[in-house]
Amino acid sequence: MKMNEWIWLDMDGTIADLYGVEGWLDDLIAFRTRPYELAKDLYNTLDLLEVLLELKAKGYKIGIISWGSRANNLDYDREVKKVKVQWLRDRVLDMVLDEIIVTPYGV
C-alpha cells in the first residue's frame, strides 16, 4: 500500500478544456471567470473517477494543484478558486480529492 504518496493533477488544459472556450484569453485578461465555468471535461468523468478511486484504494492521496491568474490579482484569484472548486464539485471529482490548491501564478 502506498502510504502518503501523492498524485497531483493540474486543471487547465489537463482535465479541464480551458483553452477550448472561445475567447478564453480575453476573459482572463478582463478578470472574468467565464472560461473556468464553461470549460468542458478533457476526459470522461466516470472513467477519471474510476481511475482515481482505484488509486485511492491502493493508498495514494489525490490532489489538484492549479494556478491562479497571471496578473496575481488576489480578488480575482479568490473568484477563480471558487469557480475551479465548483467545476470539480459539479463532476463529483471533489469527493475523491484529498486537497485542492489554487496557487499564485508561477508557483
C-alpha positions in Angstrom: 0.0 0.0 0.0 1.3 3.5 -0.9 1.1 5.5 2.3 1.3 9.2 2.0 2.3 9.2 -1.7 0.5 11.9 -3.7 -0.7 12.1 -7.2 -1.3 15.7 -8.3 -3.4 16.8 -11.3 -3.4 20.1 -13.0 -6.8 21.5 -14.2 -6.3 24.0 -17.1 -5.6 22.0 -20.2 -5.1 18.8 -18.3 -8.6 17.7 -17.0 -10.5 20.9 -17.9 -10.5 22.2 -21.5 -10.0 25.9 -20.6 -8.3 26.6 -23.9 -11.2 25.2 -25.9 -13.5 28.0 -24.6 -13.9 30.7 -27.2 -12.5 34.0 -26.0 -10.7 32.4 -23.0 -7.7 34.7 -23.2 -9.7 37.9 -23.5 -11.8 36.8 -20.5 -8.8 36.1 -18.4 -7.2 39.5 -19.3 -10.5 41.2 -18.3 -10.6 39.1 -15.0 -13.7 37.2 -15.9 -14.1 33.6 -14.6 -16.3 32.5 -17.6 -13.7 30.2 -19.2 -13.3 28.3 -16.0 -17.0 27.9 -15.7 -17.6 26.8 -19.3 -14.5 24.5 -19.7 -15.5 21.1 -20.8 -14.0 17.9 -19.4 -11.0 16.6 -21.3 -11.7 13.1 -20.1 -14.9 11.1 -19.5 -15.6 12.0 -15.9 -16.8 8.5 -14.9 -13.6 7.0 -16.4 -11.5 9.5 -14.5 -13.4 8.9 -11.2 -12.8 5.1 -11.7 -9.1 5.5 -12.1 -8.9 8.0 -9.1 -10.9 5.6 -6.9 -8.6 2.7 -7.9 -5.5 4.8 -6.9 -7.1 5.8 -3.6 -7.8 2.1 -2.9 -4.1 1.5 -3.4 -3.3 4.1 -0.7 -2.5 7.1 -2.9 -3.7 10.6 -1.9 -5.1 12.6 -4.8 -4.8 16.4 -5.2 -5.5 19.2 -7.6 -2.9 21.9 -8.0 -3.7 24.8 -10.3 -2.5 28.3 -10.9 -4.5 31.5 -10.3 -4.4 34.5 -12.7 -1.2 35.5 -14.4 -1.8 39.0 -13.1 -1.7 37.7 -9.5 -4.8 39.7 -8.7 -5.8 38.4 -5.2 -9.5 39.2 -5.5 -9.8 37.6 -9.0 -7.7 34.6 -7.8 -10.3 34.0 -4.9 -13.1 34.0 -7.5 -11.1 31.7 -9.8 -10.6 29.3 -6.9 -14.3 29.3 -6.1 -15.2 28.5 -9.8 -12.5 25.8 -10.1 -13.7 24.1 -6.9 -17.3 24.3 -8.2 -16.2 22.8 -11.5 -14.8 19.8 -9.6 -17.9 19.6 -7.4 -20.2 19.6 -10.5 -18.3 16.5 -11.7 -18.2 14.9 -8.2 -14.4 14.8 -8.5 -14.1 16.7 -5.2 -15.4 13.5 -3.4 -12.1 11.7 -4.2 -9.7 14.6 -3.7 -7.7 14.9 -0.5 -6.6 18.5 -1.4 -7.4 21.3 -3.8 -4.7 24.0 -4.1 -5.0 27.1 -6.3 -1.7 28.8 -6.0 -0.5 32.1 -7.3 0.7 32.0 -10.9 4.2 30.8 -11.4 4.5 29.0 -8.1 
